[in-house]
Amino acid sequence: MRTSTRFAGVLVGLAVSLGGAALAAPAARADIPACVNMAVQAGATGDVTAACTRGVSGDLMGCVDGLTQAGVPGGAAGGACRLAAQEPR
């Protein structure tokens, strides 16, 4: 087998593999505005955007801690952080 043919086959295989992975794993989107709105409605007195952003990255405890420091009660903070990780509606 010629080197150029083998190289082309490897490139095609790689492209198919990567393309399939991209199609199989849809892009995760976050709903930071919903988290922020819920926190504000629950009585947040400080900036909650940074805390909601932590919820998006999977740091649920960091998100809840940030929201409670901003004046959001614990249950509402947990709910807002779970909203942060969901797709926008």
Steps between C-alpha positions, in 0.01 A plus 500: 500500500633841409578747777274769356206258484559385855529861621174593326328202662621604842375855447159380384472266800596778737250741345220243525588421861510863607189591306307214657607606847388855434159382383458258790576761768287810450637825632405564859338834556435665830217712627685760703225763456244265659734442794559873544127579475410236758770628736380860465138397560613311811657815643859516378670819606831453320633399159392142433628453144837361611330250732260388226795454267655260753180294480545468125846352543367236739610668823160476667632565851699804385191632326279448807762654730530804274125549483450461874774758560303729268192460722314216326344242737651148476210325323462775243876508448506127426212532256661794323828311467323199351337737250841630402605160370188445289433597143319831455129472436 
